Amino acid sequence: MTNNPQRTVSAVQSYPDLRLLIGGEWHERGDRESIPVFNPATEAVLGNLPVATQDDMDAALAAAATGFELWRRRSPLDRSDIIRRAAAIVRERGESIARLITLEEGKPLAEARIEAEAAAQTLEWFAEEGRRAYGRIIPSRIEGMQQFVVKEPVGPVLAIAPWNFPAVNPARKLGAALAAGCSCILKPPEEAPASAMSIVQALDDAGIPKGVISMLFGIPAEISSYLIASPIIRKVSFTGSVPVGKHLMALCAAGMKRTTMELGGHGSVIVDRDVDIDAVVRLSAMAKYRNAGQVCVSPTRFYVHKAIYVEFVERFAAIADGVVVGDGFLEDTAMGPLAHSRRGSALDELVADAEKHGANLRAGGHRRNSPGYFFSPTVLCDVSEHARVMNEEPFGPVALINPIDSIESGIKQANRLPYGLASYGFGATADAAKAFSSGLETGMVGINSFTISFPETPFLGIKDSGHGAENGVEGLETCLVSKFVSQI
């Protein structure tokens, strides 16, 4: 590596006092238990996060019930005005929010700034789309009868957000729920709480009525199981791993609660022989090492036509070796640390297992002996499909590159796993594009591009990668129920 990750400026960045929001009131730690929050670049303790008690959860549930009855009766225009004000506040505070993201999650400040702006745009878009939750008129076969369908909010929502995008994920979940007329209890990640708190603070400052939003932190399994068991919660939105998502779905089934599950992936990339190798390698490496590979749609399994395979691997490994890894506040940093220590241990095991199965390690493959949770950008080639890393989502800066004979064989390999979140294809012909779009079994497909997420486009998976959608019209629909009315 060309950097020294011990260089850091994170220690001089300020960090807010962490609080809970319950029924419109902010609560500090008091006599509650607490969880330390670490800076992943230095391993220093940033602050202590108050753990919600059972009384806190009961109060949040009661607030969600009363808040829902109040909020659902506000006009879509009134709701839109408040959410748009919150979006403007997020944009005004964008630099401070970005610094919080880098401080507690680790990504480079340039990436954090993009995320903060994306959070503002997401709230902004849902503010507008909530005004267009249209129903429809159905022509009746009976004279004098009127038949119509109306859309109504599903009810109080429990939103459980992950740490890898600690500002934009809460904005997605809150934006959809609030725009539909639902109240919401947000359970953000304990690893990166202040970023989520900044989004909730913006909505509070924008004038969201008391009780419409609550925010709780604590032991995830304890909070989720307790809240899901309550009849007050009518919908659960979760972003996280496949095993946890399946467990939460089982809990929701007992109460027939609607679920949106955005679960893990194992992004495949098919590269045909006629592409611009330089351009595709640069795009691929940039996408792979974004946020240290801690992205659910991160490209991981690269299936490259054998005619360009050797050159592709060499260029990819050269880029990986040159990635500047370090504290996200340093201007030259291209990749920050992993968000927590657990990922480093998991990646060590996956790389060792791949090499045991005959994989060729071309770059990286190890943690750094320095403070912080740094892992080197890694390239493995000729990886056996029996290696764990070819079947388990690494969720880190690990690229796996294997040769293929044709697009068809690449599609077969891409579809081999039960994941179905995102896949990508690069080729110069219309036939290649058609093969990618029709053959890849994922909720999202990028053709000659890794850009697949905007506020107005659905973010969704199939198979073990979940169901439902975030963002887009589809994301709003997950928080609405249809009511058919027949009237004479």
N, C-alpha and C positions, 0 to 999 in steps of 0.2 A: 504494500500500500504506500501511497505517496504522502500520507498525512500522519499526524500524531494526535490521536483522539484525546490525549490528556489536556490539550489546549482547550480551555473552556472559559466562557464568559457567563454561563448560566447562573453562577452564584450571585451575581449582582442584580439579577432580575427580581422584581417584587412579586409576591404571591399573596393572594387575598385570604382573609379568614373564611374558612369553609363553613357553610350553613345549610340547613334544611329549609324548605319552604312547605308549609302546611297550612292550608286554608287561607292563603294570602298573607301569612305571617312568617317572617324569617326567624329561624331558631339556631342559636349557636350551640356549641358542644354542651355546656352546662355539666351536669353529672352523668351524661351519656358516655358509653364506651366510645373509643375512637380507633381509626385505622390510619397508619402513617401513609403519606403520599410521597413517593420518591421521584427525584429527578433522574431519568434513565441515563443521562449523559455523565452524571457525577456520582450517582447513588446517594446523594445527600437528601435528607428529609426536608420536603418543602412545607409540609403542614400536616395537621391531624384532622381527619374527616369524622364528623359525628355520625354515630351509628343509630339509625332509627329504632326506637323501642316499639313494642306492641301497641302501646298507647298512641305513639306517633302514627303508626299504620292505621289504627282505628280512626283517628282524627282525620287522616288524609282520605280514607274511604268515605266518611261522613261528608267531608267537604266536596268530594267528587260528586256525590249524589245530589247535594243541594246546588252545587255549581253547574251541574248539567241542566237542571230544570231552569236555571236562570239563563244560561248561555244559549240553549237551544231556542229560546224565545226571542233572542236578539236577532234583528234582521240580518240577512247575509251582508248587506252593505255596512252595517255597524260593525259586524265581526271583521269584515275586510279592512275597514279603516284602522282598527286596533292592530291587526296583524301587520298591515303595511307600515304603521308607525314603528312597530318593533323591528321590522326589516331595516328601516332607516336608521334606527339606533344602533343596530348591529353593524351597519356600514360605517357609521360615524366612529364607532369604537373598534373598527376592524384591526388597527395596528395593535392595540392592547390585547384583543382576543387572540390574534395570531401569536403574540409573544407567550400567552398562556399555553396555547397548543404546543409550541416548541418546548416550553419549559417542562411540561408534565408528560407529554407524549413522545417528544424527541425529534420529530421530523424537521428538516431544514426550514428556516424562517420563510423562505420564498414559497415553499409548499404550503406552509401554515397560512400565509396571506391569501393564497388561492382558496383555501378551505374557508376562511372567514368570509370572504366575498361570496362563496358558494352558499354559505348558510344564509346570508342576507337575501340572495337571489331566490333561494328555495322558499323562504317565508313570503317573499314578495309574490312569487308565482302562485302559491296556494291562496294568498289573500285575494287574488283576482279570480282564480278558478272556483273558489267557494261560492262565488256569485253566480255560477253557471251549473249548479247541481240540478239539471233539468229532469223533469219527469216526461210523461208523454200521454197523449190522448189516443184511445183505442176506439175506432168506429164500432158501434154496437149493431148487432143483428136484430135487436129488439127496439121497436119504435118508441121514442121518448126516453130511452135509457142512456145515461152518460157513463162512460167507463174511462177511468184514468189511473195512471200510476204516479205516485209522488215519492220523492226521495227524502228520507228522514235520517237524522244522526243515529248511529247504532247504540250509543250510550257511553258511559264512562270507559275510558281506554287506559290500560296499563301498557306503557311503552318502556321497553328495556333496550338500552343503547350500548354499543360496544366502545372500546377505547381507541380504536385505530383512526377514527375520524370523530373526535370527541365534540366537535361543534356542529358539523353538518348533519350527523346522524340524529341528534336531538331536534335540529331544525326540521328535518324531514318528518319525523314522527309527530312532533307538536304541530307543525304546519298543517298536515293532513287532518289530524283530529280536530283542531280548533276551527279550521275552515269549514269542516262538515257540521260543526255545532256541538261537538263532543267536549266534555271535560276530560282531563288527562292527569294521571299520576306517572311521572317520569322517574325511572330508576336508571340514572346514568352509570358509567363505569367508575369504580373506586380508584382505578389507576390514573384517571384524568378527569377529576370532578369539576375543577374550576372552569374549564372550557364550556362544559354543559351549563354550569351555573350562570355563566355570562349570557347565554341565550335565554335562559329563564328570567334573568334579571332584566333583560331588554323587554320581554313581554310584560313583565310586572310594571316596569317604568312606562310602558306604552298605554297602560290603563286596563289590562285584562282584569275582569271582576274577581274579587276574592273567592277562592274555592275552585275556580275553573282549572287552575294548575297547582299541583303539589309536586315536590321533588324530594325523594328519599334516597338515602345511601345506607349500605350495610352489607351483611353477608348475602350474596345474591340468591342462593337457594332458599334461605329463610324468608326473605322479602317476597320473592316471586310466589312461593307456595302459599304463603299467608294471604296475599292479595288476590291471587287467582281463585282461592277457595271462597272468596266473598261473592255473594250474588250481585253486589253493586257493579263489579267489573263485568262488562259485556263484550269487550274485545281486547285481545293481547297482540301487541306488535313486538316482535323479537328479532334482533340481529345478533348472530353468534354462531356457535358450532352446531354441527348436525346432531350429535348426541344430546346436547342440552335442549335444542329445539324440539326433538322428538319427545323428550321428557316433559317439556312444558305443554306440548300438544296433548299428551296423555292427561295432564292435570286439567287442561281446558275442556276436554271431552266430557268430564263429569258434569260440568255446568253448561254444556252446549254453547261455549263461548266462541265467537269468531276469532280466527287467528290470521296474522300475516307473519310468515316465517321467511326471513332472508338469511339463509344458512351458508355453510361453507362451499367452497368451490375448489377446482384444481385445473385452472385455466389452460387450455390447449391452444397451440399456435401451429398452423400448417403453412409451410413456406414452399411455394412452387419454384421450379427451376428457373423461370424467366423473370424473376424480380430484380430490382436494383439492390444488390446485396448490401452495399454501404448504407443505403437509406433504411433498409429493413433492420439491419443489425443495430443501428443507432436508435431507432424507434423502440426496438425490442429491449435493449439494455436500459433505456430510459424508463420504460414502463415496468420492467422487472424490478428495478432497484428503487422505484418510487416508494417512499415511506418504508424503506428497508424491506420491501416485499410484503409488508403487513397490510395487504389490500385483498379483499375477498375475490376481486376480479383480476388479480395479478396474473400475468402470463407466466406459466411455470413449465409446462411440458411442450417443448419445441420439436415439431416433426418436420425435418428439413429434407428436401429432395436430395438424393444421393449425389446428383451432379454438382451441387454447390455445397455439400455438407461440410467438407474439410475446411474450406475457406470460411464458411459461416462460423464454425466453431472457433477457428483461430482469431477471427476479428472480434467475436463476442468476448472471448477470454481476455483479449488485449484491452478491451474497454473496461471489463470488470476489474482488471488489475490496476487500472488508472483512476477508478472512482475514489474521490476524496471522501473519506469517512471521518466524522468527528461531531463535535457539538453543533447542534443546529443553528446556533447564533453566530457561528463563524461564517464569514462571507463566502469562503471557498468550499464550504462543506456541500457535497452533493448527496450524501446519504448519512442520516443520523443513526442513533442506536436503536436496538430493539426496545420495545416499550417496557419490558420487565425481564427479570432473570430467567423465568421459566422457559422462554423461547430459546435462549441460547443452549440450554441443556438438551432440549428436544431436537434442535438442529444438529448438535454434535452427534446424537444417536443416529439420526437419519443419514447424515453424510457417511458415518462409519459403516452403517449397514449397506449403503449403496456401493461403497468400495469393496466390501466383503462379497457382494454379488457381481463384482467385475467391472464396476463403473470406473471411468478414467477421470480423475480430478484435475481439471485444467486451470482453475483459479480459486483462491480463497479456501473455504472449507473449515474455518476455525474461528474461535472467539479471540478477542484481543486481551492480552495481559495488562490491563489498565483499568482504572475506575470507569464505570459505565458499562452498559450492556451492549457492547459493540460486537458485531459479527461481520466477517469479511464477505464482500460480494463473491458469490460462489458460482462456478460453472462445472457441471458434471456431464460427461457425454458417454454414449454407448451404455446407457443405464438399463439394466434388466427390468422387465415389467414385474418381476418378482420382488424387487427391492421395495422396501416400505415407502420410500419417498415417491415412488411412482403410483402409489395407491392412497397415501395419506397426504392431506394438504400440509405443506411445510410451513406456510404462513411466515415466510422469511425470505432473505435475499438469495435464493437458490434457484438457478436455472438448470433445467434438465434438457439435453439436446440429443435427439436420436435421428438416424437417417430413415427415409421412406422411399419407396419406388414410385409412388403416384399420389395424387390428391385423394383418390379413393381409399388407398391404404392408410393415409393419414387420418381421414375421417373415421375409419374403423377404429384406429387407436384412440382418437379423441373421444369417441363414444363408448369406449370400453368401461369406463368407470361409472358409478351410480350418480356422480355429481352432474349437475346440469345448470350451472350459473352462467358462465361466460366462456366463449370460444372465439378464436380469431383466425382469419385466413388471409394470406397474401399471395396474389397472383396477378398476372397482367392481362388476362382474357376475361371476356364475358362468361364463358363456360365455367371458368374457375369460380367466379363470383356466384354464379347460379348454384354450383356444387356446394359451396360453403353455406349459402343461405338456406338451402333446402336440406342439406345432409347433416349439419351439426345439431345435435340434440341438447340445446341449451336455451335458457330464457333470453339471452342476449348474444348477438353475434356481431363482431366487428370485422369488416372487410377492408383490407388495406389501411386499417386504422385501429388504434387501441382506445380511441375516445368513444365511450359508449354511455356516458352518464351526464344528463342535464336535468334541471328541475322539471322540464316539460316532457321528458321521455321516461317511460316506465323502467324501473330497476327491479328485475324479477328473476327468479330461478324456477327450475322444474326438477322433477325426480327428487333425489335426496337434498337438493339445494333449496328446497322450500316451495312455497306457494304464496299467492297474493303478490302485491307490488307496492313499491314505494316510488314516489314522484309520479308525474304525469297524471292524466285523468284517472288512470287505473289506481293510483295511490289514493286519490280522494274517494273513489268508489269503495275502497276497503273499509271506510269509516261511515258508510251510508247503507241503509237498508231500504228495500222497495216495499211500498204499500199499495195494493190494488184497491180501488174504490169503485163500486158499481152503485149507481144512484138513479132512481126514477123520480 
